[in-house]
């Protein structure tokens, strides 16, 4: 006996929810004792989901109406056995248009879930005897025996091969059933081929070839739009598919026949034969095609020269597209699959009630509600392009689409991106962490637009300090790292510092995922928002503001030892925008990442100030070694060095900080000026003293008798230059004493 019959029941083929579409039998309690161990297996093909989709249900009384109920959610299949719910894999997405074989096996205290012959989940279960006196219903969920049906708990799709066993099947038997092997008999409680089902409502009973559901094949969608090879591959990638590649003669013929109706559209005028791209290449060896057993294809360069049509092939996981911005409570309502009928353009068939299709005569896409037979929104495209990505739609009814009225523009986003991906404006998928990361990753740059870091709630007043999470003022945490000083203005005691500021608050509103202050996971994704962003609740995730700034501040500097000074500045942080009962510092941390001591580099002043003044003093001191008779030379040497030194001091003073007290460099310059000034005065006094002495000698010469007098024309007597010698010694001693005292004071005040 074959394990799966060719008989099939199609429930609600027109996708109109109904509580009348069902197939029912009453079990005979005399045919079997109450079941402790059991197995229930079935093939099913989902046409559309409901709010709660039940494939079959079994009730023994109005109270015990969940004795055997099998249902589907967006990510999981589950069954109730004696009112005890058990689940398959919770991350498994069930997609309309795909055949699934599922078996639930109860064997004493163990429960097993098999999908397509593979064990999905196992769990413990409390033993319970299930009576065989109830009503078994396909396509509905029973709240009463043979009653209590609800249209939003019904099933829209095909069921075949439903069998109920009074024993637990082995994994080998389950695998054989999933492979349509005849080695396993039909159920002893319910056998699909021999059971007489009472059919009511919108149910079509028809013969279904076994190969339709026993052979798993990928779906191929043809796109009658001419694109370059690279653009066509990217288009398939955006849909989570691959460019189609026939791997044998049968697949090649099937693809060619499907593409033939589009030749007039797909063949460009500049090419004689080619009209369709396939994902084959002979780049490795000319004439040897990858994954090809028949050579019937035209060989051209896959460059941007030609544009052909193409087909996208789904891999193991069917492509699921999601529309964001519909504001639906049932998330499956915004899910779609690619749907193509005959030689028509692909459309987007919703999991539940929506259908997105194109009217070529108006170049408009329509979002249609099949349950209400109502068009909700339209999207006009001048080039018949697909509504993949983010676009502005026009609402055509007052039907509740996010509360907007008819005629309003509404942004909808349709893409195949996963939950951990961000949808670009053109439908390209990138990693969610690449959103607003200051790097352009989307081809249309939309990942770096709308990057507001803070989402304020309605009624938020930015002029008022927000309340803290707990009672009392809002507590602020500040971490300040001084990374260096870009400018130092010693004249006014003003420093331009480079700061890394990290300010953290205990409560704000919602923060986008780009912040690094995340503590708790992000809030659940809101599909009603056209843009997918990670949003973190401000109550659980402190808002951290991190930025680098150049901020000036004044420092009270002690410049008495300038330019050999070392400064210690104090940074005072003060809140000036709020009172202490509203805002306080909770944790304040300041670090300096540069050198610990701020000291001055004095070599510039040694070479530009000290060394020139020393040279000038040496030149002035050298005038003491000139002949006493060279008065003009001595005076001019000292006077010139004094003038040069004064001009140098004026130049130096322009670059020195203005202070009300004397600095070390001022003392040095004052000593140098005084030293040379006294040198000039000394030479003038020496010259003046000489002239006075010479006048006195002449008067004495007039009064002396002739016999003891000497001739006026004879040279003056040469006295020893005792004053010059004394000046050399005295000035040397003064300079020595000054240098000892000066450098002793300076060096002792230097902080290392």
C-alpha positions, 0 to 999 in steps of 0.5 A, spaced: 500 500 500 502 506 498 504 511 504 501 517 500 495 517 496 494 522 490 488 524 493 488 532 495 484 537 499 485 544 497 482 548 502 479 556 501 483 556 494 480 563 493 483 566 499 477 568 503 477 566 510 471 562 512 469 557 518 465 553 513 471 550 509 473 543 512 473 536 512 470 532 518 470 524 520 467 522 527 472 516 530 469 510 532 471 508 540 470 501 538 475 500 533 481 502 538 482 503 545 484 510 548 491 512 545 497 513 549 502 512 544 501 515 537 503 518 531 500 523 526 503 525 519 501 529 513 503 533 507 501 540 507 502 546 502 500 553 505 496 557 500 495 563 505 496 564 513 490 566 517 491 570 524 492 563 527 493 557 522 490 550 524 491 545 519 487 540 523 484 539 530 481 533 534 476 534 540 473 529 544 468 534 548 466 541 548 471 541 554 477 537 551 477 540 545 485 541 544 486 533 544 490 533 538 491 540 534 496 542 529 497 549 528 502 554 524 505 560 526 510 565 522 516 561 525 514 554 528 509 549 527 506 546 534 501 541 536 497 540 542 496 533 545 491 532 550 492 540 551 499 539 552 503 544 547 509 541 544 513 545 538 518 544 533 524 548 531 522 556 533 527 559 528 523 555 522 520 559 517 514 556 513 513 559 507 506 559 502 507 555 496 512 550 499 510 542 500 512 540 507 511 533 511 511 533 518 510 528 523 508 528 531 510 522 535 508 520 542 512 514 545 510 513 552 513 520 556 517 522 549 515 527 544 518 527 537 517 532 532 520 531 524 520 535 518 521 532 512 523 526 515 529 529 519 528 530 527 527 537 529 525 537 536 524 532 542 521 533 549 518 530 555 511 529 555 506 527 561 502 521 559 495 521 557 490 517 554 486 520 548 479 517 547 477 515 540 470 518 540 471 525 538 471 529 531 477 530 527 477 536 523 481 538 517 482 545 515 479 548 522 480 549 529 475 546 534 472 549 540 466 544 540 465 537 538 463 539 531 463 546 532 466 553 534 470 554 528 473 561 527 475 563 520 481 566 522 483 560 525 482 556 519 487 553 514 488 555 506 492 550 503 492 543 500 493 537 505 494 530 503 497 523 506 494 525 513 495 518 517 494 517 524 497 511 528 496 508 534 503 507 535 510 511 535 513 511 529 521 510 528 525 515 525 526 510 519 519 509 518 518 517 518 523 518 513 520 513 509 514 516 509 517 523 507 520 520 501 514 517 499 516 510 500 511 504 500 514 500 505 510 504 511 503 502 511 498 508 512 495 509 519 491 504 523 486 509 526 486 514 520 488 511 513 488 517 508 486 513 502 480 509 505 477 514 510 471 517 507 471 525 509 465 529 510 467 535 505 463 542 507 464 549 504 470 551 499 474 545 499 476 542 492 477 534 492 482 533 486 488 528 484 495 530 485 501 527 482 506 524 487 512 528 484 508 534 486 510 534 493 515 528 493 520 531 489 523 538 492 525 543 487 527 550 487 523 556 484 525 560 479 522 567 477 523 570 470 524 577 470 523 580 463 527 586 464 534 587 460 540 588 465 547 588 464 550 581 467 553 584 473 546 588 475 542 582 474 546 578 479 546 583 484 538 583 483 538 576 484 542 577 490 538 583 493 532 577 493 536 572 497 537 568 490 542 566 485 542 567 478 539 561 474 543 556 472 540 549 468 544 543 470 542 538 465 538 538 459 531 537 462 532 544 466 535 547 460 529 546 456 524 548 461 528 554 462 528 556 455 521 554 454 519 559 460 523 564 457 521 564 450 515 568 451 519 574 453 524 574 447 521 580 444 522 584 450 529 581 452 533 581 445 536 587 444 537 590 437 544 590 437 544 582 438 542 577 433 541 571 438 542 572 445 536 574 450 537 571 456 543 571 462 545 564 465 550 563 471 555 559 467 562 561 465 567 558 461 573 562 464 577 557 466 577 553 460 574 556 453 568 551 451 568 548 458 562 550 461 561 550 469 555 545 471 553 544 464 552 537 461 549 540 454 552 545 450 546 549 447 548 556 449 551 562 446 558 565 448 559 572 449 563 577 454 559 578 460 561 586 460 556 592 460 556 591 453 549 587 452 543 587 456 539 581 457 533 578 461 535 573 467 532 569 472 533 568 479 533 561 482 531 560 490 536 556 494 534 551 499 531 557 503 525 560 499 526 567 498 521 571 503 520 579 502 518 583 508 514 590 507 515 595 512 511 601 514 504 597 514 502 598 521 499 591 521 499 587 528 500 580 525 507 580 522 505 575 517 501 580 513 507 584 511 511 578 508 511 576 501 513 571 496 515 572 489 509 569 484 509 568 477 503 566 473 505 564 466 508 569 461 507 575 466 511 579 470 513 577 477 508 579 482 509 579 490 504 574 493 502 576 501 503 570 506 496 572 508 491 577 505 495 582 501 498 582 493 502 587 490 501 587 482 503 591 476 498 594 471 503 595 465 498 600 462 498 605 467 505 603 470 502 603 477 503 598 482 497 596 487 497 594 494 491 590 494 487 587 500 484 580 498 480 579 504 476 586 503 477 586 495 480 593 496 486 597 493 490 600 499 495 604 496 499 605 489 506 606 486 507 609 480 513 608 476 515 611 469 520 605 467 515 599 470 521 598 475 519 593 481 517 596 488 523 593 491 527 598 496 524 604 500 518 608 496 513 613 497 506 610 496 499 614 495 494 611 499 487 610 495 482 609 501 481 611 508 482 604 510 487 604 516 494 604 514 498 607 520 492 612 521 493 616 514 487 619 510 486 617 503 491 621 498 496 621 503 503 619 501 506 613 505 513 610 505 513 603 504 519 599 504 519 592 501 526 587 501 528 580 502 533 583 508 534 579 514 532 581 521 539 583 522 540 587 516 538 594 514 534 595 507 538 600 503 533 605 499 534 601 492 533 594 496 540 592 497 541 589 504 547 591 509 549 589 516 545 593 521 551 595 524 553 598 518 547 603 519 550 610 521 557 608 522 560 614 518 561 609 512 557 609 505 555 602 504 549 602 500 549 604 493 545 610 494 548 612 500 541 611 504 545 608 510 548 615 512 541 619 512 536 620 517 542 618 523 538 622 528 542 619 535 536 621 540 529 620 539 525 624 543 518 622 546 512 626 544 511 632 549 518 632 551 521 639 553 528 640 551 528 647 556 527 642 562 532 638 565 529 630 565 527 627 571 532 621 574 530 614 574 530 614 581 527 620 586 532 626 586 536 629 581 538 626 575 545 623 576 550 625 570 557 621 569 563 625 566 569 622 564 574 627 561 581 625 558 585 631 556 589 628 550 594 634 549 594 642 548 594 644 541 595 651 543 598 655 549 598 662 550 602 664 556 601 671 555 594 671 557 594 664 561 590 661 556 590 654 553 587 650 548 586 643 550 584 637 546 579 634 550 575 627 549 569 628 553 565 622 555 558 624 558 553 619 561 546 620 563 542 615 567 535 617 563 534 619 556 529 617 551 530 612 546 537 612 543 539 609 536 544 603 536 550 607 534 551 609 541 556 605 545 553 605 552 548 599 551 546 595 557 540 591 555 538 589 548 535 593 543 527 594 543 523 589 539 523 591 531 517 595 529 515 593 522 511 599 522 517 603 521 519 603 514 527 604 516 530 598 520 534 601 526 536 598 533 533 602 538 535 602 545 530 604 551 533 610 555 531 608 562 535 601 561 541 604 557 545 610 559 546 615 554 553 616 552 556 622 549 563 622 546 566 627 542 573 631 541 573 638 542 578 644 543 576 648 549 580 654 551 581 655 559 584 660 563 590 658 568 593 662 573 600 661 572 606 663 576 611 666 571 616 668 576 621 663 574 620 664 566 622 661 562 624 656 566 618 655 569 613 649 570 606 650 571 600 646 574 593 648 572 587 646 575 580 645 571 574 646 574 568 643 572 561 646 573 554 645 571 551 652 570 544 650 566 541 646 572 540 647 579 543 642 584 536 639 586 535 637 578 542 635 576 548 633 579 555 629 578 555 622 580 561 620 577 567 624 575 573 622 572 579 626 569 585 623 566 591 626 562 593 622 557 599 626 555 605 628 559 604 629 567 608 635 567 607 641 563 614 644 563 617 650 558 622 648 553 627 654 554 632 652 549 629 657 545 630 663 550 637 661 551 639 662 544 634 668 542 635 672 549 641 669 554 646 668 549 645 675 545 645 679 551 651 675 554 655 677 547 653 684 548 655 684 555 662 681 553 663 686 547 661 692 552 666 689 557 671 688 552 671 696 552 675 696 558 681 693 555 681 699 550 687 704 551 684 710 555 686 715 550 681 712 545 675 715 549 671 715 543 672 708 541 670 706 548 664 710 549 661 708 542 662 700 544 658 701 550 653 705 547 652 701 541 651 695 545 646 698 550 642 701 544 642 694 541 641 690 547 635 695 548 632 694 541 633 686 543 629 687 549 623 691 546 623 685 541 623 680 546 618 683 551 613 683 545 613 676 546 613 675 553 607 674 558 604 681 561 605 680 568 605 685 574 611 682 577 618 681 575 620 674 571 627 671 571 628 673 564 626 680 566 631 680 571 636 678 566 635 683 561 635 688 567 641 686 569 644 686 562 642 693 561 644 696 567 651 693 566 652 696 559 649 702 562 654 703 567 659 701 563 657 707 558 657 712 564 664 709 567 667 711 560 664 718 560 666 719 568 673 716 566 674 721 560 671 727 564 676 725 570 682 725 565 680 732 562 679 735 569 686 732 571 689 735 565 686 742 566 689 742 573 696 740 571 696 746 566 694 751 571 700 748 575 705 749 570 703 756 569 705 758 576 712 753 576 719 757 575 722 757 569 728 753 571 724 747 574 718 748 568 718 743 562 716 745 555 708 745 554 709 741 547 712 735 551 707 730 552 703 729 558 705 724 563 703 717 563 699 715 569 697 708 570 690 706 568 689 704 575 681 706 574 681 701 568 684 696 572 680 696 578 673 697 573 675 690 570 676 687 576 670 690 579 665 688 573 668 681 573 666 680 580 659 683 580 658 679 574 660 673 577 656 674 583 650 675 579 651 669 575 651 665 581 645 668 585 641 668 579 642 661 576 642 658 583 635 661 584 633 659 577 635 652 578 632 651 585 625 653 582 625 648 577 620 643 578 623 636 574 
